Amino acid sequence: MRMGFAKGELVLEIGHGADCDAALRADIMKITGTKFLEGSTNEVVDAVLFWFREDDGDLVDELMDAMAYLSETGPIWVLTPKVGRDGHVEPSDIQDAAPLCGLNQTSTLAVAADWTATRLVARKAGKR
């Protein structure tokens, strides 16, 4: 697992559905030792696991909502169906949405048979 999760981290999961990769979810929970938080939590989370498909709404709005719960240094992992899969999202859609939310894209990984994960982090203050 190259996503950088650590023991004890709180992870907010958004967009979970029947098509999500159960093995990937189980691996992350095994690493963190915590269950995913869902929906409206009062917790500040260490990371967001965000399953997003083409017809899931406005990516910018969804990312802004996710950021409300995220610690200053935590990543948002946007998981999208791979090319050729139902609900595929063009990488350029994520690249275009991230800066509008004050986020930078840092990496993209193939994390499961049907899913790609793109790591977004908050821009550093004062950096251009």
Secondary structure, 3 states (H helix, E strand, C coil): CCCCCCCCCCEEEECCCCCCCHHHHHHHHHHHCCCCEECCCCCCECEEEEECCCCCCCHHHHHHHHHCCECCCCCEEEEEECCCCCCCCCHHHHHHHHHHCCEEEEEEEECCCCEEEEEEEECCCCCC
